[in-house]
């Protein structure tokens, strides 16, 4: 699977901090003090990297507790649970939301958008 990522994606994911806390939302205090903080730091870093390369392609927000996330991406949507699950299983709990976006949604968009343009499903704005 890793062979299918381009060098830019590989370099980007190397720059996203890995998460060290294994806490989940049911671990109230550790989730709030450690894991959620790490998730947000990783997302901030990934967003900064995208802005530096002029590839700011998504928005994401969460509720105060970090237990419900929503957002938009430019170009499409994909179920990250199915497409990201094999990679997640090998790297959990060190990968977080930013890693899912970088390794799951970004490569899918890079492959699908040109195809959709070619099929006439979407048009390039001039």
Secondary structure, DSSP 8 states (H G I E B T S, - for coil): -GGGS-HHHHHHHHHS--------TTSHHHIIIIIHHHHHHHHHHHHHHHHHTT---EEEEE-TTS--EEEEESS----HHHHHHHHHHHHTTT--HHHHIIIIIHHHHHHHHHHHHHTTSS----
